[in-house]
Structure formats: C-alpha cells, structure tokens
Amino acid sequence: MPELKKTHSEGWRCLEQIPWENHLTASGVKIKPYISQKEHYLDVTCMLVKVAPGMEVPEHIHPKQDDILFPLSGKAVMWIDGVGDFALIPGVVVRVPKGVRHKIYDVREELLIHDVFFPALI
C-alpha cells in the first residue's frame, strides 16, 4: 500500500499521521483536527479531543457553531446551561446549540471525544 500523504484532495486520511495540537483555549487539552474549512474547504470541522485526568475544558460558548460531541473513551462530567450536569461517557451523544454555555470537568479517565462543529470552527 502506498504511503499516505496529507493533501487537500484525498478522500481519506490516516488519523495516526495527523499530529495532536494544543487546544486554543483549554490548557493541557489536545486536539486533532482532521476535517476543516481551512484545509478541506468544507463548512464543518471534525476533530478528536483528548482531555487528561484532572484537566478540564472551562466554561465557554461557540457563538456561531453547534457542537456535537461523541465520547469514544473515558469518563468525565459535562455541564450545559439549561440542562445541568451529566456523565460524559462512551455511548452518550451531546448537541450543544450555538451560543449556549458549557464545560467539561471532573475528568476521571482520559477522555477521547469525536467533536463536530457546524458551521466550521477552523
């Protein structure tokens, strides 16, 4: 099989070849964007988010994007304004509407989240 390369035109990618980056606002949190408006000219952003035990994603909003989260592994608590606190664990699907405050905290096991933003965040 040929070696995979990161290009704008490829219809598939190997996630292992995409580097982890620091989250823009949450210290100690890592992101791995694999679909973005910047790189793929699409109006959606898809990324993996990794949150280590003891870390958190502080309260924030996305003024223009809906945020859809699907935890792949780990265990934490999520709070959404108007909803309250709930377990963020595999099997849970979360939609945070644009402009709604939310946060992730009490990370007890490393959290890996498939996160989708529409319209695109980056």
Backbone hydrogen bonds in HBPLUS format (Angstrom, degrees):
<---DONOR---> <-ACCEPTOR-->    atom                        ^
c    i                          cat <-CA-CA->   ^        H-A-AA   ^      H-
h    n   atom  resd res      DA  || num        DHA   H-A  angle D-A-AA Bond
n    s   type  num  typ     dist DA aas  dist angle  dist       angle   num
A0017-GLN N   A0014-CYS O   2.93 MM   3  5.68 154.4  1.99 122.1 129.1     1
A0018-ILE N   A0015-LEU O   3.08 MM   3  5.34 161.2  2.12 110.2 116.2     2
A0021-GLU N   A0031-ILE O   2.71 MM  10  5.23 160.3  1.75 156.7 163.8     3
A0031-ILE N   A0021-GLU O   2.78 MM  10  5.23 159.8  1.82 147.9 154.8     4
A0023-HIS N   A0029-VAL O   2.83 MM   6  5.40 156.6  1.89 158.1 150.6     5
A0029-VAL N   A0026-ALA O   3.16 MM   3  5.65 161.3  2.20 136.1 136.9     6
A0030-LYS N   A0050-LYS O   3.03 MM  20  5.11 167.6  2.05 153.2 154.3     7
A0050-LYS N   A0030-LYS O   2.83 MM  20  5.11 168.0  1.84 148.0 151.2     8
A0032-LYS N   A0048-LEU O   2.83 MM  16  5.00 145.5  1.95 147.9 150.5     9
A0048-LEU N   A0032-LYS O   3.13 MM  16  5.00 155.6  2.19 117.5 122.8    10
A0034-TYR N   A0046-CYS O   2.95 MM  12  5.95 164.5  1.97 151.7 156.7    11
A0035-ILE N   A0046-CYS O   3.25 MM  11  4.98 152.9  2.33 144.8 140.5    12
A0046-CYS N   A0035-ILE O   2.94 MM  11  4.98 157.6  1.99 133.2 138.8    13
A0040-HIS N   A0036-SER O   2.75 MM   4  5.55 157.4  1.80 146.9 154.8    14
A0041-TYR N   A0037-GLN O   2.91 MM   4  4.35 139.8  2.07 118.5 121.8    15
A0038-LYS N   A0122-ILE O   3.20 MM  84  6.10 152.7  2.27 111.4 117.2    16
A0045-THR N   A0117-PHE O   2.99 MM  72  5.06 159.3  2.04 144.8 149.8    17
A0117-PHE N   A0045-THR O   2.79 MM  72  5.06 159.4  1.84 149.7 156.4    18
A0047-MET N   A0115-ASP O   2.88 MM  68  5.31 155.1  1.95 154.1 161.6    19
A0115-ASP N   A0047-MET O   2.81 MM  68  5.31 178.8  1.81 169.4 169.3    20
A0049-VAL N   A0113-ILE O   2.85 MM  64  5.04 147.8  1.96 142.8 151.8    21
A0113-ILE N   A0049-VAL O   2.86 MM  64  5.04 161.0  1.89 146.7 153.3    22
A0051-VAL N   A0111-LEU O   2.90 MM  60  5.02 158.1  1.95 141.7 148.9    23
A0111-LEU N   A0051-VAL O   2.86 MM  60  5.02 165.6  1.88 152.5 152.3    24
A0055-MET N   A0052-ALA O   3.02 MM   3  5.58 161.9  2.06 137.4 140.9    25
A0054-GLY N   A0107-VAL O   3.07 MM  53  5.53 152.1  2.15 140.1 145.8    26
A0057-VAL N   A0104-ILE O   2.87 MM  47  4.98 155.9  1.93 139.4 147.6    27
A0104-ILE N   A0057-VAL O   3.02 MM  47  4.98 160.8  2.06 139.2 145.4    28
A0060-HIS N   A0102-HIS O   2.99 MM  42  5.73 146.8  2.10 149.4 158.1    29
A0102-HIS N   A0060-HIS O   3.02 MM  42  5.73 144.7  2.15 150.2 160.8    30
A0099-GLY N   A0062-HIS O   2.86 MM  37  5.47 155.1  1.92 128.0 133.5    31
A0066-ASP N   A0118-PHE O   2.80 MM  52  5.37 169.9  1.81 150.5 147.2    32
A0118-PHE N   A0066-ASP O   3.11 MM  52  5.37 157.4  2.16 144.0 150.8    33
A0067-ASP N   A0096-VAL O   2.90 MM  29  5.00 164.0  1.92 145.3 150.8    34
A0096-VAL N   A0067-ASP O   2.73 MM  29  5.00 168.7  1.74 154.4 158.4    35
A0068-ILE N   A0116-VAL O   2.83 MM  48  5.08 169.7  1.84 156.7 160.1    36
A0116-VAL N   A0068-ILE O   2.86 MM  48  5.08 161.6  1.89 149.1 155.4    37
A0069-LEU N   A0094-VAL O   2.80 MM  25  5.06 154.9  1.86 145.4 153.7    38
A0094-VAL N   A0069-LEU O   2.92 MM  25  5.06 167.2  1.94 152.3 155.5    39
A0070-PHE N   A0114-HIS O   2.88 MM  44  5.11 145.3  2.00 147.2 157.3    40
A0114-HIS N   A0070-PHE O   2.96 MM  44  5.11 177.7  1.96 136.1 136.8    41
A0072-LEU N   A0112-LEU O   2.67 MM  40  5.47 165.3  1.69 158.4 163.7    42
A0073-SER N   A0112-LEU O   3.34 MM  39  5.24 150.8  2.43 137.8 139.9    43
A0112-LEU N   A0073-SER O   2.99 MM  39  5.24 162.8  2.02 137.5 137.7    44
A0075-LYS N   A0109-GLU O   3.36 MM  34  5.03 166.2  2.38 119.4 118.1    45
A0108-ARG N   A0075-LYS O   2.86 MM  33  5.58 147.4  1.96 147.8 158.6    46
A0109-GLU N   A0075-LYS O   3.35 MM  34  5.03 162.7  2.38 136.4 136.6    47
A0076-ALA N   A0088-LEU O   3.18 MM  12  5.09 142.3  2.33 131.4 141.4    48
A0088-LEU N   A0076-ALA O   2.83 MM  12  5.09 179.6  1.83 136.4 136.6    49
A0077-VAL N   A0105-TYR O   2.88 MM  28  5.39 166.1  1.90 169.5 165.6    50
A0105-TYR N   A0077-VAL O   2.83 MM  28  5.39 168.9  1.84 162.5 166.4    51
A0078-MET N   A0086-PHE O   2.94 MM   8  5.58 168.0  1.95 164.9 168.2    52
A0086-PHE N   A0078-MET O   2.95 MM   8  5.58 140.7  2.10 151.4 163.5    53
A0079-TRP N   A0103-LYS O   2.95 MM  24  5.38 162.3  1.98 150.8 155.3    54
A0103-LYS N   A0079-TRP O   2.95 MM  24  5.38 147.0  2.06 148.9 154.5    55
A0080-ILE N   A0084-GLY O   3.13 MM   4  5.39 153.3  2.20 132.9 137.7    56
A0083-VAL N   A0080-ILE O   2.88 MM   3  5.27 160.7  1.92 133.4 137.6    57
A0084-GLY N   A0080-ILE O   2.85 MM   4  5.39 170.9  1.86 157.3 158.7    58
A0081-ASP N   A0101-ARG O   2.93 MM  20  5.40 174.9  1.94 152.6 153.3    59
A0092-VAL N   A0089-ILE O   3.17 MM   3  5.95 156.4  2.23 146.5 148.4    60
A0100-VAL N   A0097-PRO O   3.26 MM   3  5.86 146.4  2.38 145.0 142.5    61
